[in-house]
Amino acid sequence: LEVELKAQLKEHEYIKEMLLKNDALSKLLIKNSPDAIIIHADNKISYINNNALALLGFTSTEEIEGKSIYD
């Protein structure tokens, strides 16, 4: 049982590490995309890349992140 728990813990740690790497890579791709990208959840903007900021006439993410997508 102990060996099985250790194996499961090791697998869990590996999966967690891969998810963190995937998240970091996704953020890097979105940030550097030539396209304007806005990510929202629960009708609020959670992320906007620089190209979307420029397209919408904003200069910083603080101006728009957390605001409603309907404003």
Phi, psi and chi 1 to 4 in degrees:
 res  aa     phi    psi   chi1   chi2   chi3   chi4
   1 LEU       -  -42.3 -178.5   63.8      -      -
   2 GLU   -63.3  -40.4 -174.6  177.2  -29.7      -
   3 VAL   -64.0  -41.6  172.6      -      -      -
   4 GLU   -64.6  -41.3 -174.3  177.2  -38.2      -
   5 LEU   -64.6  -40.7  -72.1  173.9      -      -
   6 LYS   -63.7  -40.3  -75.5 -177.6 -179.6 -179.1
   7 ALA   -65.8  -42.0      -      -      -      -
   8 GLN   -64.7  -40.6  -72.9  178.6   -6.2      -
   9 LEU   -64.1  -42.4 -178.4   59.0      -      -
  10 LYS   -63.3  -42.4 -172.8  173.9 -177.4  177.4
  11 GLU   -64.5  -41.6 -178.9 -179.6    5.8      -
  12 HIS   -60.9  -44.2  175.0   75.5      -      -
  13 GLU   -64.0  -39.9  -70.6  -61.4  -41.7      -
  14 TYR   -63.8  -45.7  174.3   76.6      -      -
  15 ILE   -62.4  -42.6  -68.8  170.1      -      -
  16 LYS   -60.3  -44.4 -178.5  178.7  174.6 -176.6
  17 GLU   -62.6  -42.8 -178.4 -178.3  -28.6      -
  18 MET   -65.7  -39.1  -69.2  -61.8  105.4      -
  19 LEU   -64.6  -40.6  -73.3  171.2      -      -
  20 LEU   -64.6  -40.9  -70.9  172.2      -      -
  21 LYS   -65.3  -41.1  -75.5 -178.2 -179.7 -180.0
  22 ASN   -64.1  -41.2 -174.1   41.0      -      -
  23 ASP   -63.1  -44.0 -174.5   53.0      -      -
  24 ALA   -64.6  -41.3      -      -      -      -
  25 LEU   -65.8  -42.2  178.4   59.0      -      -
  26 SER   -60.8  -44.4  -64.2      -      -      -
  27 LYS   -63.0  -40.3  -73.7  179.5  179.6  177.7
  28 LEU   -64.6  -43.1 -175.0   63.2      -      -
  29 LEU   -63.8  -42.1  -72.0  171.0      -      -
  30 ILE   -67.0  -44.0  -69.0  167.4      -      -
  31 LYS   -59.9  -40.4  178.6 -178.7  178.3 -176.6
  32 ASN   -96.3    6.5  -66.4  -49.8      -      -
  33 SER   -67.7  141.4  172.6      -      -      -
  34 PRO   -73.5  -10.8   25.4  -32.3      -      -
  35 ASP   -89.3  154.3  -62.6  -43.2      -      -
  36 ALA   -79.7  122.6      -      -      -      -
  37 ILE  -127.6  130.3  -61.7  175.3      -      -
  38 ILE  -126.0  129.5  -60.5  172.3      -      -
  39 ILE  -110.9  132.9  -61.5  173.8      -      -
  40 HIS  -134.9  154.3   64.7   88.0      -      -
  41 ALA  -144.8  138.0      -      -      -      -
  42 ASP    54.0   39.6  -61.8  -37.3      -      -
  43 ASN    64.4   17.6  -61.8  -35.1      -      -
  44 LYS  -122.5  142.3  -62.6 -151.1 -179.2  -76.1
  45 ILE   -74.1  121.6  -63.8  170.4      -      -
  46 SER  -103.4  -21.4   57.3      -      -      -
  47 TYR  -156.8  143.8 -179.1   80.4      -      -
  48 ILE  -142.9  131.8 -178.0  168.2      -      -
  49 ASN   -86.0  171.4   70.7   -3.5      -      -
  50 ASN   -61.8  -34.9  -71.8  -26.2      -      -
  51 ASN   -68.2  -36.2  -71.0  -32.3      -      -
  52 ALA   -69.2  -39.0      -      -      -      -
  53 LEU   -56.9  -49.2  -79.0  173.9      -      -
  54 ALA   -63.8  -42.6      -      -      -      -
  55 LEU   -60.5  -38.0 -179.4   68.5      -      -
  56 LEU   -91.0   -3.2  -62.8  173.3      -      -
  57 GLY    84.6   20.5      -      -      -      -
  58 PHE   -98.7  158.3  -67.1   98.9      -      -
  59 THR  -112.3  -16.4   56.6      -      -      -
  60 SER  -145.8  153.6   72.0      -      -      -
  61 THR   -65.9  -28.9   57.9      -      -      -
  62 GLU   -61.6  -25.4  -70.3   79.8   24.8      -
  63 GLU   -69.3  -23.5  -67.1  176.7   86.7      -
  64 ILE  -128.7  -30.9 -166.7  165.5      -      -
  65 GLU   -62.7  135.5  -74.6 -178.0   -8.7      -
  66 GLY    91.9  -11.0      -      -      -      -
  67 LYS   -86.0  160.8  -57.9 -145.1  175.9 -174.4
  68 SER   -67.0  144.0  171.7      -      -      -
  69 ILE   -71.0  -11.3   59.3  172.4      -      -
  70 TYR   -93.7   -6.2  -60.4  110.0      -      -
  71 ASP   -84.0      -  -70.2  -20.5      -      -
